[in-house]
Amino acid sequence: MDYTGNTMRVDLASSSDEEEPVRRRLLLTVSQVRALDESFSSGLTSRLFPTRTRTRTRQQVLSSSSEDSSVEGSLDLDSDIEEVPEVQVAQEVQEVQEVQVIHEERTASSSPTAKRRRTEDASTLEPVKEDVDEPEEDDGCSICYEDYQSCGEHRLVSLKCGHFFGKSCIMRWIRSEGRSASCPTCKAKATTRDVRPHFTKTFKVLDTSELESLRGNKVLLERRVADLELEVVKQTRLAEELKEKMKNSTISQSFILARRAGKIVLTAITKLSLTREATGYSRAFDYNGSVFAVGVGDLGNLFSAFGIKTLTWENMNLKVRDVQPCHTSRTRVVQFCPLEQTLLLTAGEDKTVIIQDVAQKRVVKKYKIPGSKQVWAGCWISREKLVVGCMDGRVLLYDITSSSELPEKDISDNIGVVPIIFLAYDTRLDLLLICSVKTFVVVHNERVFTLCRCEPGETYRSATWDESSIHVMLSLKTGAGFTHKLYRLGIDEATNVVTMADVDVWDSTNAFKCSTYWYNLLFSTEKGLFSIVYNEDKQCLECCDWTKRRSNVAISFNMGNPSMMLAVPGSNADSKIIFILTELSVFVLNFQIND
């Protein structure tokens, strides 16, 4: 081998034909070597030329001119250059060429023809084995090493540098680092604004939607438990304070018991029979302050066998004043107009509503119920308007000043199903109370509020209203007997929404029978709120003091099931006169509180 200029000549004439490709590969120029990537050149230089002298000599050899392509002469090196075996040189130069091919493929991969060229060269080039490490599988967040989540606090996010983390982890990391926060992986500067959520299926995530929901419920329950624990502490402290006050009180315990020893007294006054027959038909009556109007039957009239009997209450006695036939079947609704006490509303099982003037004894209006349904309840809402509740659940509004015989409005929107058993109107609050067998509803400003609903297997058997105290009592028949629930109505001034607050519950003793619907009684005095209900099993009237200051009392009543009860003012503020209507008679009791 000799050197002339930049060309390296190697005399391998004596080699065999198999070594011809090797000789051709040795014709490399310095410019071709310099075209290699710096990273590859430095690595190859350390591998091919381990010593400095050897490296300098090889570079001189490779700098020979490429124009001289003939292979002549013998291999003559300077005395200070180590002689390299011919086969070793061929192997080392082959490695240089293979690395060069790899570099060319990488630089040309971005061109459109790169794929085609790689396919064409695949048949001529020897396969190159690269030590390329398999990409490690992402096991989750590099901060907490937990799996990513599809939603929630640990959902997948990345920074602007491209590294992925769980959201809660990277947010906590950035906040803890402050202004000097950086990516945990590449140390690039990062802020909370650089956190970006990702939506992809290329990584493994855990579906934690149900878990997040349970966590939310857990938080709510924990808050509720904490509130209850705080309330228990407050109530315990209050109870201790009250006990301490009772110990230090100057009021004797005997005086307290004496105050609770007050009792309710019910005494019978009189009775008036409404018919001489064994069967009666009275279901409703009303009082306007001077006379009673009672729905009666069996009047002997061929066309109107049912009508209204007016009674007077004078000197603690009931007397019949007159009878007015008006219906062909039993009367279930009798209501005086509170603003015009001579106007009387009557309706019943003959599917007819009649407005009559009891003073002039004439019929003012008469309506036939659409659909021919019985009327079970009714009330006045003004001097000109009234509402009636039908057996099919409809609540119809009539205007007696209108010439039309049809109802002005169907308040129930024609979706009634079960019978309406109670209707009442409060003029002060503009509340229309509607109770069916299954629901209790209040209408205010043309808005309907469903305030109470029966559970399956339960039914309302009675509803009664005390306008002075704004309380309503609902009598509920359950599988365990009768339960009477007391509520107080109100209106939220901010939202104009009707509210109903639970006050108390009273369970009648051993009361299971209920052969019909009736009206129990709720009334108030200066001493509190009271109720009178009928116990059909024991055939007695039970009276309850809702203030709990007095024990409940009962009076035997075996004169038939009461249909309706009314309370009118008595001789003093602590007394009431109780009128009880049965199908055959009217009974009068005196209610008195003795404290």
C-alpha positions as CSV (number, residue, x, y, z in Angstrom):
1,M,0.0,0.0,0.0
2,D,1.3,3.5,-0.9
3,Y,0.0,7.0,-0.7
4,T,-0.1,9.5,-3.5
5,G,-2.1,12.6,-2.7
6,N,-5.4,11.8,-1.2
7,T,-5.7,8.3,-2.8
8,M,-4.9,5.1,-1.0
9,R,-3.6,2.3,-3.2
10,V,-3.6,-1.3,-2.0
11,D,-1.9,-4.1,-3.9
12,L,-4.0,-7.1,-3.5
13,A,-3.4,-8.6,-6.9
14,S,-2.5,-11.8,-5.5
15,S,-5.8,-12.2,-3.8
16,S,-8.5,-14.4,-5.1
17,D,-11.5,-13.4,-7.1
18,E,-13.7,-13.7,-3.9
19,E,-11.8,-10.7,-2.5
20,E,-12.5,-8.4,-5.5
21,P,-15.6,-6.8,-3.7
22,V,-13.4,-6.1,-0.7
23,R,-10.8,-4.3,-2.9
24,R,-13.5,-2.1,-4.4
25,R,-14.9,-1.1,-1.0
26,L,-11.5,0.1,0.0
27,L,-11.6,3.0,-2.5
28,L,-13.2,5.6,-0.2
29,T,-12.4,9.3,-0.1
30,V,-12.1,11.6,2.9
31,S,-15.1,13.6,1.8
32,Q,-17.3,10.4,2.1
33,V,-16.1,9.7,5.5
34,R,-16.8,13.3,6.7
35,A,-20.4,13.1,5.4
36,L,-21.2,10.7,8.3
37,D,-22.9,12.0,11.3
38,E,-20.6,13.3,14.0
39,S,-22.1,10.9,16.5
40,F,-21.4,7.9,14.3
41,S,-17.9,9.2,13.3
42,S,-16.7,9.5,16.9
43,G,-18.0,6.1,17.8
44,L,-16.4,4.4,14.7
45,T,-13.1,6.2,15.2
46,S,-12.8,4.7,18.7
47,R,-13.7,1.3,17.4
48,L,-11.6,1.2,14.2
49,F,-8.4,3.1,15.3
50,P,-7.7,2.4,19.0
51,T,-4.4,4.3,19.0
52,R,-3.6,7.9,18.0
53,T,-0.8,6.8,15.6
54,R,-3.1,4.3,14.0
55,T,-5.9,6.8,13.6
56,R,-3.6,9.4,11.9
57,T,-2.2,6.7,9.5
58,R,-5.7,5.5,8.5
59,Q,-6.9,9.0,7.8
60,Q,-3.9,9.5,5.4
61,V,-4.8,6.2,3.7
62,L,-8.4,7.2,3.3
63,S,-7.4,10.6,1.8
64,S,-6.0,9.2,-1.4
65,S,-7.6,10.2,-4.7
66,S,-10.6,8.4,-5.8
67,E,-9.8,9.0,-9.5
68,D,-7.2,6.3,-9.5
69,S,-9.3,3.1,-9.4
70,S,-6.6,0.6,-10.4
71,V,-5.2,-1.6,-7.8
72,E,-1.4,-2.0,-8.2
73,G,1.8,-2.5,-6.3
74,S,2.3,-3.9,-2.9
75,L,1.4,-2.9,0.6
76,D,4.3,-0.7,1.8
77,L,3.9,1.2,5.0
78,D,6.3,3.5,6.8
79,S,8.4,2.0,9.5
80,D,6.5,3.7,12.3
81,I,3.2,2.4,11.1
82,E,1.9,-0.9,12.3
83,E,1.0,-3.3,9.5
84,V,-2.6,-4.2,9.5
85,P,-3.7,-7.5,8.1
86,E,-5.6,-7.3,4.9
87,V,-8.7,-9.2,6.2
88,Q,-9.0,-7.1,9.3
89,V,-8.9,-3.9,7.1
90,A,-11.7,-5.3,4.9
91,Q,-13.9,-6.1,8.0
92,E,-13.4,-2.7,9.5
93,V,-14.2,-0.8,6.2
94,Q,-17.3,-3.0,5.8
95,E,-18.5,-1.8,9.2
96,V,-17.9,1.8,8.1
97,Q,-20.0,1.2,5.0
98,E,-22.8,-0.5,6.9
99,V,-23.1,2.4,9.3
100,Q,-23.1,4.8,6.4
101,V,-26.0,3.0,4.8
102,I,-27.9,3.2,8.1
103,H,-27.3,6.9,8.3
104,E,-28.5,7.5,4.7
105,E,-31.7,5.6,5.4
106,R,-32.4,7.7,8.5
107,T,-31.8,11.0,6.7
108,A,-33.9,10.0,3.7
109,S,-36.9,8.6,5.7
110,S,-38.7,11.9,5.6
111,S,-38.8,12.1,1.8
112,P,-41.9,10.6,-0.2
113,T,-39.6,8.1,-1.9
114,A,-38.0,6.9,1.2
115,K,-40.3,3.9,1.7
116,R,-39.9,2.8,-2.0
117,R,-36.1,3.1,-1.8
118,R,-35.9,1.1,1.3
119,T,-38.0,-1.6,-0.3
120,E,-35.7,-1.7,-3.4
121,D,-32.5,-1.7,-1.4
122,A,-33.8,-4.5,0.8
123,S,-33.0,-7.0,-1.9
124,T,-29.4,-5.9,-2.3
125,L,-28.3,-4.9,1.2
126,E,-27.6,-7.2,4.0
127,P,-29.9,-6.9,7.0
128,V,-28.7,-4.7,9.7
129,K,-29.3,-5.7,13.2
130,E,-29.9,-2.7,15.5
131,D,-29.9,-2.9,19.2
132,V,-33.2,-0.9,19.6
133,D,-34.7,-1.2,23.1
134,E,-38.4,-2.0,23.3
135,P,-40.4,1.0,24.6
136,E,-41.3,0.4,28.2
137,E,-45.0,0.0,28.9
138,D,-46.4,3.0,30.8
139,D,-47.4,1.7,34.2
140,G,-49.2,4.9,35.2
141,C,-48.4,8.2,36.9
142,S,-44.6,8.7,37.4
143,I,-45.2,10.6,40.7
144,C,-47.5,8.2,42.6
145,Y,-47.1,5.1,40.3
146,E,-50.9,4.6,40.3
147,D,-53.0,4.0,37.2
148,Y,-54.6,6.8,35.4
149,Q,-58.3,7.3,35.8
150,S,-60.9,8.2,33.1
151,C,-62.4,10.8,35.3
152,G,-62.0,12.3,38.8
153,E,-59.0,13.7,40.5
154,H,-56.4,11.4,39.0
155,R,-57.5,11.7,35.3
156,L,-54.8,11.8,32.6
157,V,-53.2,15.2,31.9
158,S,-49.9,16.4,30.5
159,L,-47.6,19.5,30.6
160,K,-46.6,21.5,27.6
161,C,-43.4,19.5,27.5
162,G,-45.5,16.4,26.7
163,H,-45.0,14.3,29.8
164,F,-48.1,12.6,31.3
165,F,-49.1,12.6,34.9
166,G,-52.2,12.2,37.1
167,K,-54.0,15.5,37.5
168,S,-54.1,15.5,41.3
169,C,-50.4,14.6,41.5
170,I,-49.0,17.2,39.1
171,M,-51.2,19.9,40.5
172,R,-49.9,19.2,44.0
173,W,-46.4,19.0,42.7
174,I,-46.6,22.4,41.0
175,R,-48.2,24.1,44.0
176,S,-45.6,22.7,46.4
177,E,-42.7,23.9,44.2
178,G,-44.2,27.4,43.8
179,R,-42.6,29.7,41.2
180,S,-39.7,27.4,40.6
181,A,-42.0,24.5,39.6
182,S,-40.8,22.3,36.8
183,C,-41.7,19.0,35.1
184,P,-40.7,16.1,37.3
185,T,-39.4,14.3,34.3
186,C,-37.5,16.8,32.1
187,K,-37.3,19.7,34.6
188,A,-38.9,22.1,32.1
189,K,-40.6,25.1,33.7
190,A,-44.3,24.4,34.4
191,T,-47.3,26.2,35.8
192,T,-50.8,25.1,36.6
193,R,-51.9,26.7,33.3
194,D,-49.8,24.2,31.4
195,V,-51.8,21.3,32.7
196,R,-53.9,19.9,29.8
197,P,-56.4,17.1,29.9
198,H,-56.3,14.2,27.4
199,F,-59.0,12.0,25.9
200,T,-57.6,8.9,24.4
201,K,-57.8,5.1,24.4
202,T,-54.1,4.3,23.8
203,F,-53.3,3.8,27.5
204,K,-54.8,1.8,30.3
205,V,-57.2,3.7,32.5
206,L,-59.6,2.6,35.3
207,D,-63.3,3.4,35.0
208,T,-63.8,5.2,38.4
209,S,-67.1,6.9,37.7
210,E,-69.0,4.7,40.1
211,L,-66.2,5.0,42.6
212,E,-66.3,8.8,42.3
213,S,-70.0,8.7,42.8
214,L,-69.6,6.6,46.0
215,R,-66.9,8.9,47.2
216,G,-69.3,11.9,46.7
217,N,-72.0,10.1,48.6
218,K,-69.5,9.2,51.3
219,V,-68.6,12.9,51.7
220,L,-72.3,13.8,52.0
221,L,-72.9,11.1,54.6
222,E,-69.8,12.1,56.6
223,R,-71.1,15.7,56.6
224,R,-74.5,14.6,57.7
225,V,-73.0,12.4,60.5
226,A,-70.9,15.4,61.6
227,D,-74.0,17.6,61.7
228,L,-75.9,15.0,63.7
229,E,-73.1,14.6,66.1
230,L,-73.0,18.4,66.6
231,E,-76.8,18.4,67.1
232,V,-76.5,15.7,69.7
233,V,-73.9,17.7,71.6
234,K,-76.1,20.8,71.5
235,Q,-79.2,18.9,72.6
236,T,-77.3,17.1,75.4
237,R,-76.0,20.4,76.6
238,L,-79.5,22.0,76.5
239,A,-81.0,19.0,78.4
240,E,-78.3,19.4,81.1
241,E,-79.1,23.2,81.4
242,L,-82.8,22.5,81.7
243,K,-82.2,19.9,84.4
244,E,-80.1,22.3,86.3
245,K,-82.8,25.0,86.0
246,M,-85.4,22.6,87.3
247,K,-83.2,21.8,90.3
248,N,-82.8,25.5,91.1
249,S,-86.4,26.4,90.3
250,T,-88.7,27.6,93.1
251,I,-91.8,26.1,91.6
252,S,-92.6,22.9,93.4
253,Q,-93.0,19.6,91.6
254,S,-96.5,19.2,93.0
255,F,-97.6,22.4,91.4
256,I,-96.3,21.2,88.0
257,L,-98.3,18.0,88.4
258,A,-101.3,19.9,89.4
259,R,-101.2,22.0,86.2
260,R,-101.0,18.8,84.2
261,A,-103.9,17.3,86.1
262,G,-106.4,19.5,84.3
263,K,-108.9,17.5,82.3
264,I,-111.3,17.7,79.4
265,V,-115.0,17.2,80.1
266,L,-117.6,16.1,77.5
267,T,-121.2,16.0,78.6
268,A,-124.4,15.3,76.6
269,I,-126.9,18.2,76.1
270,T,-129.6,17.1,73.8
271,K,-130.6,15.1,70.8
272,L,-132.9,15.7,67.8
273,S,-134.2,12.9,65.5
274,L,-134.3,13.8,61.9
275,T,-136.6,11.0,60.7
276,R,-139.0,8.5,62.1
277,E,-137.8,5.8,59.8
278,A,-135.3,3.1,60.8
279,T,-133.0,4.1,57.9
280,G,-131.6,7.5,57.6
281,Y,-129.8,9.4,54.8
282,S,-128.1,12.3,56.5
283,R,-124.5,12.8,55.5
284,A,-123.8,16.6,55.7
285,F,-124.9,19.7,57.6
286,D,-123.6,23.3,58.1
287,Y,-124.2,26.2,60.5
288,N,-124.2,29.9,59.5
289,G,-124.5,31.4,63.0
290,S,-128.3,31.4,63.2
291,V,-129.7,28.2,61.6
292,F,-128.5,24.7,60.7
293,A,-129.0,23.2,57.2
294,V,-129.1,19.4,57.2
295,G,-129.3,17.1,54.2
296,V,-132.1,14.6,54.9
297,G,-134.0,12.0,52.9
298,D,-137.4,10.2,52.7
299,L,-139.4,13.4,52.5
300,G,-142.3,11.7,50.8
301,N,-142.0,13.9,47.7
302,L,-142.5,11.9,44.5
303,F,-140.0,14.0,42.5
304,S,-137.6,15.2,45.2
305,A,-137.4,12.7,48.0
306,F,-134.2,14.3,49.4
307,G,-133.7,17.8,50.5
308,I,-132.7,20.3,53.2
309,K,-134.1,20.6,56.7
310,T,-133.4,23.8,58.5
311,L,-132.9,23.8,62.3
312,T,-132.7,26.6,64.9
313,W,-130.5,26.5,68.0
314,E,-132.2,28.4,70.8
315,N,-131.9,28.0,74.6
316,M,-129.8,24.9,74.2
317,N,-132.4,23.2,72.1
318,L,-132.7,22.2,68.4
319,K,-136.0,22.9,66.6
320,V,-137.0,22.1,63.0
321,R,-138.0,25.2,61.1
322,D,-138.8,24.0,57.6
323,V,-138.0,21.4,54.9
324,Q,-137.1,22.2,51.3
325,P,-137.1,19.2,48.8
326,C,-134.4,19.6,46.1
327,H,-132.6,16.4,45.3
328,T,-133.5,13.0,44.0
329,S,-130.7,11.1,45.9
330,R,-128.7,11.4,49.1
331,T,-127.1,14.8,49.8
332,R,-123.4,14.7,50.6
333,V,-122.5,18.5,50.4
334,V,-124.2,21.2,52.5
335,Q,-122.3,24.5,52.6
336,F,-123.4,28.1,53.5
337,C,-121.6,30.9,51.7
338,P,-119.4,32.7,54.3
339,L,-119.9,36.0,52.5
340,E,-123.6,35.7,51.9
341,Q,-125.1,33.6,54.7
342,T,-128.4,33.0,52.9
343,L,-126.8,31.3,49.9
344,L,-126.6,27.5,50.4
345,L,-124.7,25.0,48.3
346,T,-126.0,21.5,48.1
347,A,-124.9,18.5,46.0
348,G,-124.9,14.8,46.2
349,E,-125.3,11.4,44.6
350,D,-127.9,12.6,42.1
351,K,-124.9,14.3,40.1
352,T,-126.5,17.7,40.6
353,V,-125.3,21.0,42.2
354,I,-127.9,23.4,43.5
355,I,-127.5,26.9,44.8
356,Q,-130.6,28.1,46.8
357,D,-131.5,31.1,48.9
358,V,-132.8,29.7,52.2
359,A,-134.4,33.0,53.2
360,Q,-136.4,33.3,50.0
361,K,-136.7,29.6,49.6
362,R,-135.8,29.6,45.9
363,V,-133.3,28.0,43.6
364,V,-130.7,30.4,42.3
365,K,-128.6,28.0,40.1
366,K,-128.7,24.4,39.2
367,Y,-125.9,22.5,37.4
368,K,-125.6,19.0,36.1
369,I,-122.2,17.5,36.6
370,P,-120.5,16.6,33.3
371,G,-120.0,12.8,33.0
372,S,-122.7,12.2,35.5
373,K,-120.5,11.7,38.5
374,Q,-121.5,11.9,42.2
375,V,-120.4,15.0,44.2
376,W,-118.7,14.1,47.5
377,A,-117.3,17.5,48.6
378,G,-117.7,21.2,48.0
379,C,-117.0,24.7,49.3
380,W,-117.3,28.4,48.5
381,I,-114.3,30.5,47.4
382,S,-116.1,33.8,47.0
383,R,-119.6,35.2,46.8
384,E,-119.9,34.2,43.1
385,K,-117.7,31.1,42.8
386,L,-117.6,27.7,44.3
387,V,-115.8,24.4,43.8
388,V,-117.1,20.8,44.0
389,G,-115.2,17.5,44.2
390,C,-116.4,14.5,42.4
391,M,-116.2,10.8,43.0
392,D,-113.9,10.4,39.9
393,G,-111.3,12.8,41.4
394,R,-112.2,15.9,39.4
395,V,-112.5,19.4,41.1
396,L,-114.8,21.7,39.1
397,L,-115.0,25.5,39.5
398,Y,-118.4,27.2,38.9
399,D,-119.4,30.8,38.6
400,I,-123.0,31.4,39.6
401,T,-123.0,34.8,37.7
402,S,-122.3,33.1,34.4
403,S,-125.2,32.0,32.2
404,S,-123.4,28.8,31.2
405,E,-124.3,25.5,32.9
406,L,-120.8,24.1,32.3
407,P,-118.0,24.5,34.9
408,E,-115.7,27.5,34.4
409,K,-112.6,25.4,35.0
410,D,-111.4,21.9,35.9
411,I,-108.8,22.5,38.6
412,S,-107.7,18.9,38.5
413,D,-107.0,19.2,34.7
414,N,-109.4,16.2,34.2
415,I,-106.8,13.8,35.6
416,G,-108.7,12.7,38.7
417,V,-108.9,9.1,39.6
418,V,-109.9,8.6,43.3
419,P,-112.8,10.3,45.1
420,I,-112.4,13.8,46.6
421,I,-113.4,13.5,50.2
422,F,-112.7,17.1,51.5
423,L,-112.7,20.7,50.2
424,A,-112.0,23.9,52.2
425,Y,-111.0,27.4,51.4
426,D,-109.0,29.9,53.6
427,T,-109.9,33.4,52.6
428,R,-107.0,35.1,54.4
429,L,-104.2,33.1,52.8
430,D,-106.1,32.3,49.5
431,L,-105.6,28.5,50.0
432,L,-107.9,25.9,48.5
433,L,-107.4,22.6,50.4
434,I,-108.2,19.4,48.4
435,C,-108.0,15.9,50.0
436,S,-108.7,12.8,48.0
437,V,-108.4,9.2,49.2
438,K,-104.7,9.2,48.3
439,T,-103.3,12.7,48.3
440,F,-103.6,16.1,50.0
441,V,-103.2,19.1,47.7
442,V,-103.3,22.9,48.2
443,V,-103.9,25.4,45.4
444,H,-102.5,28.9,45.8
445,N,-102.4,31.6,43.1
446,E,-103.4,29.0,40.5
447,R,-100.4,26.8,41.5
448,V,-100.9,23.3,42.7
449,F,-98.8,22.0,45.6
450,T,-99.0,18.3,46.4
451,L,-98.1,18.3,50.1
452,C,-98.8,14.7,51.2
453,R,-99.3,11.4,49.6
454,C,-100.4,8.0,51.1
455,E,-98.1,5.0,51.0
456,P,-99.3,1.8,49.2
457,G,-102.0,0.1,51.2
458,E,-103.0,3.3,53.1
459,T,-106.0,5.7,52.5
460,Y,-107.2,8.9,53.9
461,R,-110.6,8.5,55.6
462,S,-111.1,12.0,56.9
463,A,-109.6,15.5,56.7
464,T,-110.5,18.5,58.8
465,W,-109.3,22.1,58.9
466,D,-109.0,24.8,61.6
467,E,-108.9,28.1,60.0
468,S,-108.0,30.1,63.1
469,S,-104.8,28.2,63.8
470,I,-104.0,27.2,60.1
471,H,-103.8,23.6,61.1
472,V,-105.1,20.5,59.2
473,M,-105.6,17.0,60.6
474,L,-105.5,14.0,58.2
475,S,-106.9,10.7,59.4
476,L,-105.0,7.8,57.8
477,K,-106.1,4.2,57.8
478,T,-103.1,1.8,57.8
479,G,-102.7,-1.9,58.4
480,A,-102.0,-1.2,62.1
481,G,-105.2,0.9,62.6
482,F,-106.0,4.6,62.5
483,T,-103.4,7.4,62.7
484,H,-104.2,11.0,62.9
485,K,-101.5,13.4,61.7
486,L,-101.5,17.1,62.5
487,Y,-99.8,19.6,60.1
488,R,-99.4,23.4,60.0
489,L,-99.7,25.2,56.7
490,G,-97.7,28.2,55.7
491,I,-96.6,30.3,52.8
492,D,-92.9,31.2,52.1
493,E,-93.0,34.9,51.4
494,A,-89.8,34.8,49.3
495,T,-90.9,32.1,46.9
496,N,-94.7,32.2,47.4
497,V,-94.6,28.4,47.9
498,V,-97.0,26.6,50.2
499,T,-95.3,24.6,53.0
500,M,-96.7,22.0,55.4
501,A,-94.8,21.2,58.6
502,D,-95.4,18.1,60.7
503,V,-96.6,18.9,64.2
504,D,-97.7,15.7,65.9
505,V,-99.1,12.2,65.4
506,W,-101.9,10.6,67.4
507,D,-102.7,6.9,67.1
508,S,-106.3,5.9,68.1
509,T,-106.4,3.0,70.6
510,N,-107.5,-0.3,69.0
511,A,-109.2,1.5,66.1
512,F,-109.4,-0.7,63.0
513,K,-113.0,-0.5,61.7
514,C,-114.1,2.1,59.2
515,S,-117.4,1.4,57.5
516,T,-117.6,4.8,55.8
517,Y,-116.0,8.2,55.3
518,W,-116.7,10.9,57.8
519,Y,-115.5,14.2,59.0
520,N,-113.6,14.3,62.3
521,L,-113.3,17.5,64.2
522,L,-110.4,19.9,64.8
523,F,-110.9,23.2,66.7
524,S,-109.0,25.6,68.9
525,T,-109.6,27.5,72.1
526,E,-107.5,29.8,74.3
527,K,-106.1,26.7,76.0
528,G,-104.9,25.0,72.9
529,L,-105.8,22.8,69.9
530,F,-108.1,19.8,70.2
531,S,-109.5,17.0,68.1
532,I,-112.5,14.7,68.4
533,V,-112.6,11.5,66.4
534,Y,-114.9,8.5,66.4
535,N,-113.6,5.0,67.3
536,E,-115.9,2.5,65.6
537,D,-114.4,-0.5,67.3
538,K,-115.1,0.8,70.8
539,Q,-118.2,2.9,69.7
540,C,-116.9,6.0,71.5
541,L,-115.8,9.5,70.9
542,E,-112.1,10.2,71.7
543,C,-110.8,13.7,72.4
544,C,-107.2,14.7,72.1
545,D,-105.3,17.7,73.5
546,W,-102.5,18.4,71.0
547,T,-100.6,20.5,73.6
548,K,-100.2,17.3,75.8
549,R,-101.2,19.3,78.9
550,R,-104.3,17.1,79.5
551,S,-105.0,13.5,79.2
552,N,-107.1,12.2,76.3
553,V,-110.7,11.4,77.2
554,A,-113.4,9.2,75.7
555,I,-117.2,9.2,75.9
556,S,-119.4,6.3,74.9
557,F,-121.4,6.9,71.7
558,N,-123.4,4.0,70.4
559,M,-126.0,5.9,68.4
560,G,-124.5,5.1,65.0
561,N,-121.5,6.2,63.0
562,P,-121.1,10.0,63.0
563,S,-121.2,11.5,59.5
564,M,-119.9,14.9,60.4
565,M,-119.1,17.1,63.5
566,L,-119.2,20.9,64.0
567,A,-117.9,23.0,66.9
568,V,-119.5,26.4,67.7
569,P,-118.6,28.9,70.5
570,G,-119.8,27.9,73.9
571,S,-120.6,29.9,77.1
572,N,-117.0,30.9,77.6
573,A,-113.6,31.0,75.9
574,D,-112.7,27.5,77.3
575,S,-115.9,25.8,76.1
576,K,-117.4,24.6,72.8
577,I,-120.8,23.2,71.7
578,I,-120.2,20.1,69.6
579,F,-122.9,19.0,67.1
580,I,-122.6,15.5,65.9
581,L,-124.6,14.3,62.8
582,T,-125.5,10.7,62.3
583,E,-127.8,9.3,59.5
584,L,-130.8,9.5,61.9
585,S,-130.2,12.2,64.4
586,V,-128.2,15.3,65.6
587,F,-126.5,15.0,69.0
588,V,-125.3,18.0,71.1
589,L,-122.3,17.8,73.5
590,N,-120.7,20.3,75.7
591,F,-116.9,20.5,75.6
592,Q,-115.3,22.1,78.7
593,I,-111.7,22.4,80.0
594,N,-111.3,22.2,83.8
595,D,-107.8,23.2,84.9
